[in-house]
Amino acid sequence: MTREFAETLHAGYTQTFAMTRVLADERSDFQHIQLFENPAFGRVLALDGIVQITERDEHTYSEMMAHPPIYEHGRVERVMIAGGGDGAVAEEVLKHPSVRTVDLVDIDRRVVELAREFLGSVHGDAFADSRLRVHFDDAARFLETRRDTYDLIIADRPDPVGAATSLFSESFYRTVAAALRGTGIAVFQSGVPFFQEDELRDVCRGMRSVWAGVATYLAVTSTYTGGLMAITRGCRVPLSGSALDAAVERCRRDPPSTRTYTPDVHRAAYALPAWMRAITDAP
Amino acid sequence: MTREFAETLHAGYTQTFAMTRVLADERSDFQHIQLFENPAFGRVLALDGIVQITERDEHTYSEMMAHPPIYEHGRVERVMIAGGGDGAVAEEVLKHPSVRTVDLVDIDRRVVELAREFLGSVHGDAFADSRLRVHFDDAARFLETRRDTYDLIIADRPDPVGAATSLFSESFYRTVAAALRGTGIAVFQSGVPFFQEDELRDVCRGMRSVWAGVATYLAVTSTYTGGLMAITRGCRVPLSGSALDAAVERCRRDPPSTRTYTPDVHRAAYALPAWMRAITDAP
């Protein structure tokens, strides 16, 4: 009989994956790590019972976390990724020749070790790239010693439960802002607003207290149930229409090899449904 | 103990809804109809074990099936809805004062009766609108006697299994095309391509054999698992960039009351991810 993995993240709703093969099931110092194979999604990584990434849909997430802010900035050299131990976002960032260093800071060494062993299709050659440095540390603590350093900080954070709660605090946003240099950009995974309205509202409020330029854009990842996922980006400078035009144009001239992201998808990602706009713009 | 409704539409993946109250569970002449309440989605209608509509996310589907083609056409007067017995799409269509008649053709009288009894928040006042006429008939048969009649035909069809298979055939597309008048538009629910690649490929191929203007746009409905849902639209005339501009401008001047649809969402819906563009454009 096939075993099953059931995720109960939202009240009254469960998604269940058949596990045709279990690759890892262990408790690290920080969390319960499960890695298994599923007929529809390929290899699946779950932390504390919540799906983080799958082979088949990871591009819908990792490309949208990386490429929009890189094209919007225009010349990203120094990048920091908070979390992201699976290497998926790092792979996307490293597609850009302008990028000189990427500091990937994940608190859990075992996530990185298991990803390197089992999730090659997710991170490609990222861990072999000499521009990538992996640090096993708390992301906030790591950033506190690196003021005025990064052009791009990507918070590949999980849901705001357990150990990750601190990554949703206003003090974390202030730490991130201080670690950016110039017109550096920070992007934050901000949940699935269909189920997590309050989360998105709180994120936008918290970020507006730190940045003048806060905007929300969308990605759609099959295994993040509830449909649209929000990504919020903070910058000293608001994202104007002409700045977005320029970003999309930069991409058109020099498109990365992607499966989801395109210049048109980039622009379209900022078109929020009416109900979500009411959440992001709530005072 | 709370009862559960489990939908197994895709291999190795199940979504499960807690049923806090069962409103209906019966077999009509055509299908197994279930109607229940869930903490996250409100009232949920399922046919033959597959979720069709929920109170909480129906606007993400029904608004996107109705408003884009209406603004693209510019003066829709006569509308036909194939399926859609829950009345959700009809409600959206009837928001437009230019619409003079709507023929809603559902094969199953019990779906309409149960929707009228239990899904008021889904269809609003649609069934009380004198412009709406409900017919209990096979959609293809109904259309065969109405050549050159409609400005808009909306195929609110389920997945291509069981009785609905005929709604995915090339002969159905020909019947629909013949029932349109002038530059009338037909839109078709075309599945969730993450799980149903072949379906979208076949739909686009089949429609291109009938219409010169075939295009695909996107909606995201939480309970249609797999993320992006494809809607394909056929018309004698291709949708040019300037025609889309004009449609969006018409909406800006006279926006409907909606929860999802906005002029920006309309335009953005045509930005397909790279992997999906490869499917829709496959020869």
Interface residues (C-beta under 8 A of the other chain):
Chain A: A6 H10 A11 G12 Y13 T14 Q15 T16 F17 A18 T20 N38 P39 A40 F41 R56 D57 H59 T60 F194 F195 V220 T221 S222 T225 G226 G227 L228 T258 R259 T260 Y261 T262 D264 V265 R267 A268 A269 Y270 A271 L272 P273 A274 W275 R277
Chain B: A6 H10 A11 G12 Y13 T14 Q15 T16 F17 A18 T20 N38 P39 A40 F41 R56 D57 H59 T60 F194 F195 V220 T221 S222 T225 G226 G227 L228 T258 R259 T260 Y261 T262 D264 V265 R267 A268 A269 Y270 A271 L272 P273 A274 W275 R277
